[in-house]
C-alpha cells in the first residue's frame, strides 16, 4: 500500500498547495483581484463620511469591513 503513494505524480500532491485562483495569488507583494468597492461606490462612501456618517454605518451599507472603508477614505 505504501508503494502506491510513492508512485503518484509529484505534481498532484503539490497542486493542493497552489492558489486555486490566479487572481488571488500575490504578485510583487500586492494582492491581485477585484476591488471590494467600485469607483462609484468609493465616491459615495467618501461623500457619506463627509456628511457625517460613521465608518461602521458606511461599512454596513456596502456590506464590507471597516478596514475596507478606511482604505477607501485614505485613497
C-alpha positions in Angstrom: 0.0 0.0 0.0 2.8 2.4 0.8 4.3 1.9 -2.7 1.0 3.2 -4.2 1.5 6.6 -2.6 5.1 6.8 -3.8 4.1 6.2 -7.3 1.7 9.2 -7.5 2.9 12.0 -9.7 4.6 14.7 -7.7 2.5 17.5 -9.3 -0.7 16.0 -8.0 0.4 16.4 -4.4 1.9 19.9 -4.9 -1.2 21.3 -6.7 -3.1 21.2 -3.5 -0.9 23.9 -2.1 -1.1 26.2 -5.1 -3.6 29.0 -5.1 -6.7 27.8 -6.9 -7.5 31.2 -8.4 -4.6 33.0 -10.1 -6.4 36.3 -9.4 -6.0 35.8 -5.7 -2.3 35.0 -5.9 0.2 37.5 -4.5 2.4 39.1 -7.1 5.1 41.6 -6.2 3.7 41.9 -2.7 0.3 43.1 -3.8 -2.9 41.1 -4.0 -4.5 41.0 -7.4 -8.2 40.6 -7.9 -11.4 42.6 -7.8 -11.7 45.6 -5.6 -14.3 45.4 -2.8 -15.8 48.7 -3.8 -16.1 50.2 -7.3 -15.1 53.7 -8.0 -18.7 54.9 -7.8 -19.3 53.1 -4.5 -16.0 54.5 -3.2 -17.0 58.1 -4.1 -20.4 57.5 -2.4 -18.7 56.2 0.7 -16.5 59.3 0.8 -19.5 61.6 0.5 -21.3 59.7 3.2 -18.3 60.1 5.5 -18.0 63.8 4.7 -21.7 64.2 5.5 -21.2 62.7 9.0 -21.9 59.0 8.6 -19.8 56.7 10.8 -17.4 54.2 9.3 -19.5 51.4 10.8 -22.7 52.7 9.1 -20.9 53.0 5.7 -19.4 49.5 6.0 -22.8 48.0 6.9 -24.4 49.9 3.9 -21.9 48.4 1.4 -21.5 45.1 3.2 -17.8 45.4 3.6 -15.4 45.6 6.5 -14.5 48.8 8.3 -10.9 48.3 7.1 -12.1 48.5 3.5 -13.9 51.8 4.2 -10.8 53.2 5.9 -8.7 52.2 2.8 -11.2 53.8 0.6 -11.1 57.0 2.7 -7.3 57.2 2.5 -7.0 56.9 -1.3 
